[in-house]
């Protein structure tokens, strides 16, 4: 699993990627990361593509 912690719209969030096609957007709750949205994207070539894709999805869900 690959993780990125980011700030978005004033919130501290984490993007979790399984290295293949599955992503989880997570928020901290009670000291633990909790999934609040999951999605699948195919044809991800590398970590940078994965991060960029996840941020695009995040911005569609929660405009900054």
Secondary structure, DSSP 8 states (H G I E B T S, - for coil): -EEEEEEETTEEEEEEE-SSSEEEEEEEETTEEEEEEEEE-----SHHHHHHHHHHHHHHHS--
